[in-house]
Amino acid sequence: MDLVVRLVAKVVVPLFFVGMAGSAIVVVISFIEDLKELLEDED
């Protein structure tokens, strides 16, 4: 059972960090798009 837990942890931990990186990219892109929209002229 201990071996199974270790194997699952070795798979889940990198997936967690990949998910965090993906979320950070989405936040940055959203921030840039919102900033562009705020700074645009309303003409």
Protein Blocks (a to p, Z undefined) as FASTA:
>chain_A
ZZmmmmmmmmmmmmmmmmmmmmmmmmmmmmmmmmmmmmpccZZ
